[in-house]
Amino acid sequence: MANHNSHAHDEHESHGSLKSYVIGFVLSIVLTILPIVVVMNDMMDKTPTIIFILIMAVLQFVIQLFFFMHLREDKKPRYNVMALIFGLVILVTIIAGSIWIMTYNAVG
């Protein structure tokens, strides 16, 4: 009976440690603040600013996948692929929706 409990305990530990969550959270905050600082202080022209924001968004997406969606885990790769597809759907929806809103907002 003791072996059964220790096995169940091991399964719960594979979800990530406090250290990995803190690192992911700090990186997410930094990748959010950097574009805000660049835009608010007018540090770059329009095109480099947009490219910088897109790069930060992609990096943040990767951080979210590795630190919070546990893409690195090998025990359940099917769930990892489903999480990746879901993340990509969300990403495409946000980008397409933002472009659509900006396009029709500029016309009116």
Sequence and secondary structure as in RCSB ss.txt:
>XXXX:A:sequence
MANHNSHAHDEHESHGSLKSYVIGFVLSIVLTILPIVVVMNDMMDKTPTIIFILIMAVLQFVIQLFFFMHLREDK
KPRYNVMALIFGLVILVTIIAGSIWIMTYNAVG
>XXXX:A:secstr
 HHHHHHHHHHHHTT  HHHHHHHHHHHHHHHHHHHHHHHTT S HHHHHHHHHHHHHHHHHHIIIIIS TT SS
 HHHHHHHHHHHHHHHHHHHHHHHHHHHHHHH 
